[in-house]
Amino acid sequence: MEFDKPVVGGPCWAELGTSDLQAAKRFYGEVFGWRCETDPREELRGYTVVHLGDAAVAGLGPLYRPSQPVAWSVTFAVGDADAAANKVAQAGGTVIRGPIDVFDEGRLTVALDPSGAAFHLWQAGDFCGADVFNRPGSLGWVELATRDIKRARDFYTSVFGWSVNASEWYTQWGLHGEDFGGMTSMHGRFPADVPPHWLPYFAVEDVDATAEVALRAGAKALQEPTSVPDGPRIAVLRDPQGAAFGVYQAGQEG
């Protein structure tokens, strides 16, 4: 990710919905060295902001609905949540929750793209999103896995105005000339029952060492550490409750 603060139209936050919040706190604290601050308000049911030092980097929360899967979600900053929700619907997506006010922090929308990949929209109030990007332990890249590259390209460029830098093998998303994420085809690479989804990648100092720590803590490797041609060293892991996330070597941002 080539920018270092939330930008309207770009990713501003990553959030885990998990079936075991206490176990998630222990696991990610061990893997990334995160420090947890749990919100005391009863309505949030233990929602926790994790920090590197004093910098907020991600959120950990319970499952709020029976149908909610254990998964990481990616949140994109918008200037007007209601207008953005309308764009989602007009472009063929589905708004499944909101826009709703989250105290004074901001205004939240949960949506699905036309293929069913979930993502969040966030209109900042008192809370803008992550304080840092690309630093070891923080968000540094977001990737859409989809079975319909063309439809996804049309949808996200219509909703967010993203630029597209596509090769034969991979598509990168950008804003204002700065790339922040990518898109990959699921054909032949994912089991048929895996739905389209957004995957956050967190920067780490050493991909192999981080993967080893995660595996010892109960994770499974979905993609063993590997060096992408002309790209970073990466790994994709599944935490003990079943949520997938990626890691990449810091300093090798797209």
Buried (B, 14 or more C-beta within 10 A) or exposed (E): BBBBEBBBBBBBBBBBBBBBBEBBBBBBBBBBEBBBEBBEEEEBEBBBBBBBEEBBBBBBBBBEEEEBBBBBBBBBBBEBBBEBBBBBEEBBBEBEEBBEEBEEBBBBBBBBBBBEBBBBBBBBEEBBBBBBBBBBBBBBBBBBBBBBBEBBBBBBBBBBEBBEEEEEEBBBBBBEEBBBBBBBBBEEEBEEEEBBBBBBBBBBEBBBEBBBBBBEBBBEBBEEBEEEEEBBBBBBBBBBBEBBBBBBBBEBBB
